[in-house]
Structures are given as structure tokens and as C-alpha cells.
Amino acid sequence: MKKSLIYILITGVLILLGILVYTLYYNMQNGKEIDMSDKRVLIAYYSYSGNTKAAAEKIQNLTNGDLFEIKPKKEYPKNYNEVVSLAQEEKQKDVRPELVDNGNVKDYDIIFVGTPVWWYTMASPVKTFLSENDFSGKIIVPFCTHGGGGASATYSDMQKLAKGAVVTEGYTSYENSAKENEIRTWINKLDF
Ligand SMILES: Cc1cc2nc3c(=O)[nH]c(=O)nc-3n(C[C@H](O)[C@H](O)[C@H](O)COP(=O)(O)O)c2cc1C
């Protein structure tokens, strides 16, 4: 009787230890679950060919925030060479294209802002979004996707445009390679 009780106890302790080791391993690999339920979170993004949109949706999935697509009134040309030269011209002239909707950041505390890298910085519609809204006292969490050149000046340029905001460390991914576990680790590190 006593012996079987000891076996049951040992088995119980081993099961608990197993759960503990598994949890520690899981957390080390993937980061803690994100709980931002006490924050008002917006994920605003512009995406020309879908990569930044995919990253934004992963962030939305993890944070449960509201998703907002930054859309220029005039669509960019479908032809890649045309959009590349138009974007270069817009950068040189510092064009801020009109948006369908400037968005509403006043109802949010934390605003993720996503962009493809265009000519070493954010895409022009994101410039409009940042300059047309009041970000005083807000936290901007930037992310971008690029074609091999990295974030370049994207995040420092965002800080220049979004006056009064704190811009955190960003999440940078190549083309469509944004990963949920990396995003989770990044957000956990920001420690909101
Ligand atoms: C107009 C234009 C300019 C670009 N400039 C850069 C650049 O300076 N550096 C870079 O690494 N990639 C550059 N790219 C590649 C995009 O940043 C990359 O493909 C990105 O993932 C596209 O995101 P999207 O699918 O959300 O539009 C450029 C692409 C376009 C269309």
C-alpha cells in the first residue's frame, strides 16, 4: 500500500517536471504568449505586392490589434519598373500622396507601422500616414520588408516624421519571410 503510494507520488512529480521542462523549452524557442488586452493596438501598413501585408497579418494574429491598410487615393502602376521610377521621383521630391483615409490614431496607445522599403526608406504613402496624424505620446512599433538591402533609413526617417512619438526597435524581414515566432520574440522583448 505504502509502496504504491510512493510510486504514484514519484510518477506525479515526474509528470510535473516534464511539464515544467517542456514549458521552459517552449518559451525559450517561441517566446511567451503575448497579452496586449489592456492596450489599444493598431497595426497600420502599406503594401504594394503583399509582403508587408502578410507580416502585418501575423502581427495582428499575435496581438489581436486592429488592422488598418494605408491606401493611396491613386494606385501605383502595376508595372514594376514604372513603380520603381515613380517611387524614386517621389522620394526626390518628398511627395506625400493623398490617402483614401488618413486613419485614426487617437484611439490607440501602440501603433505598429509597416512598410516595404522603397529607395532605402519607407514607402511614400507611409510618409503621408505619419505626417497627417498626431502621434504625441504614442508608441510606434515599426516593421518593414525589403528586397535585400535591409531596413536602411526606414526607422530613423519614421522617427523624424512622427513627432512626439517614441519609436521602438523594429522588425525587419526579407520579402515574404516574416515569421510568427520571430515576431513573438521581438514583441516580448519590447516588454509592453
Ligand atoms: C519602388 C520600390 C523600391 C524598392 N526599394 C528597395 C530598397 O531600397 N531596398 C530593398 O532592400 N528593397 C527595395 N524594394 C523591394 C521591396 O522592399 C520588397 O520587395 C518588399 O518586401 C515589398 O513589400 P510589399 O510586398 O509589401 O510591397 C523596392 C521595391 C519597390 C517596388
PDBQT file of the ligand as one rigid body, heavy atoms in Angstrom, charges set to zero:
ROOT
HETATM    1  C1  LIG A 201       9.592  51.120 -55.617  1.00  0.00    +0.000 C 
HETATM    2  C2  LIG A 201      10.386  50.070 -54.917  1.00  0.00    +0.000 A 
HETATM    3  C3  LIG A 201      11.571  50.404 -54.303  1.00  0.00    +0.000 A 
HETATM    4  C4  LIG A 201      12.296  49.438 -53.591  1.00  0.00    +0.000 A 
HETATM    5  N1  LIG A 201      13.447  49.805 -52.948  1.00  0.00    +0.000 NA
HETATM    6  C5  LIG A 201      14.097  48.887 -52.188  1.00  0.00    +0.000 A 
HETATM    7  C6  LIG A 201      15.260  49.256 -51.429  1.00  0.00    +0.000 A 
HETATM    8  O1  LIG A 201      15.712  50.401 -51.411  1.00  0.00    +0.000 OA
HETATM    9  N2  LIG A 201      15.875  48.297 -50.703  1.00  0.00    +0.000 N 
HETATM   10  C7  LIG A 201      15.424  46.994 -50.680  1.00  0.00    +0.000 A 
HETATM   11  O2  LIG A 201      16.016  46.161 -49.998  1.00  0.00    +0.000 OA
HETATM   12  N3  LIG A 201      14.319  46.621 -51.358  1.00  0.00    +0.000 NA
HETATM   13  C8  LIG A 201      13.632  47.535 -52.095  1.00  0.00    +0.000 A 
HETATM   14  N4  LIG A 201      12.493  47.157 -52.777  1.00  0.00    +0.000 N 
HETATM   15  C9  LIG A 201      11.951  45.788 -52.583  1.00  0.00    +0.000 C 
HETATM   16  C10 LIG A 201      10.808  45.782 -51.567  1.00  0.00    +0.000 C 
HETATM   17  O3  LIG A 201      11.172  46.488 -50.392  1.00  0.00    +0.000 OA
HETATM   18  C11 LIG A 201      10.417  44.358 -51.131  1.00  0.00    +0.000 C 
HETATM   19  O4  LIG A 201      10.105  43.586 -52.240  1.00  0.00    +0.000 OA
HETATM   20  C12 LIG A 201       9.241  44.380 -50.157  1.00  0.00    +0.000 C 
HETATM   21  O5  LIG A 201       9.152  43.138 -49.494  1.00  0.00    +0.000 OA
HETATM   22  C13 LIG A 201       7.920  44.651 -50.853  1.00  0.00    +0.000 C 
HETATM   23  O6  LIG A 201       6.901  44.698 -49.893  1.00  0.00    +0.000 OA
HETATM   24  P1  LIG A 201       5.353  44.682 -50.317  1.00  0.00    +0.000 P 
HETATM   25  O7  LIG A 201       5.101  43.338 -50.977  1.00  0.00    +0.000 OA
HETATM   26  O8  LIG A 201       4.621  44.797 -49.033  1.00  0.00    +0.000 OA
HETATM   27  O9  LIG A 201       5.109  45.812 -51.247  1.00  0.00    +0.000 OA
HETATM   28  C14 LIG A 201      11.800  48.098 -53.519  1.00  0.00    +0.000 A 
HETATM   29  C15 LIG A 201      10.617  47.770 -54.189  1.00  0.00    +0.000 A 
HETATM   30  C16 LIG A 201       9.907  48.737 -54.869  1.00  0.00    +0.000 A 
HETATM   31  C17 LIG A 201       8.626  48.357 -55.564  1.00  0.00    +0.000 C 
ENDROOT
TORSDOF 0
